């Protein structure tokens, strides 16, 4: 039985029911969960940071290798923008679902680390995160606070203090493979899940796009909390299409 009732209480009640009945539920999130934190979804026309530049041109591993100053001129801005953002109520509710033992973890495409900051513990960041940068030479890790400090001081390219080599953000750049470990963890969680809550994602971009299919193939159900169409709308048990925070609040209310 499938319901598609926008922000209706019935849809939220159905999701609460599914969550309570599930044993191995997992959350999957995309850019939409961070929009209420003031982080634009780069696919939203006219709103994203990518409007000004071609991401393939600057956020590419080849640019980092060839011209780190150019890479960091762009990526430094991104670090500064994301570094100051705070988790919103949607991140908090996801963390609370884990805290209550209702979900096993969250798989996210977001690099903003806001799930962790909201208190989620089992977070699989399939595109990495801005939390640290690594020296490609010696492997030293440098935390974002230090990177932001350097950028604020006018350093063009943050470097390893020992090797004087440009630091690379631990995010997946264009032209790079996704991290094996994170992908294996994501697929394991998705295949074991009896319920996947897909939040704030159009489910169009690999790898997130493939994960609901993994859960469905293994006999699990999926719920979608996202504005706009997704390729999984027909297969979803329930779809909530209102504001992400309002919808998750309604689900939380229905659980109490
Ligand atoms: Zn080094």
Boltz pocket constraint, residues with backbone or C-beta under 6 A from the ligand:
constraints:
  - pocket:
      binder: B
      contacts: [[A, 135], [A, 136], [A, 137], [A, 138], [A, 139], [A, 140], [A, 160], [A, 161], [A, 162], [A, 163], [A, 164], [A, 165]]
      max_distance: 6.0
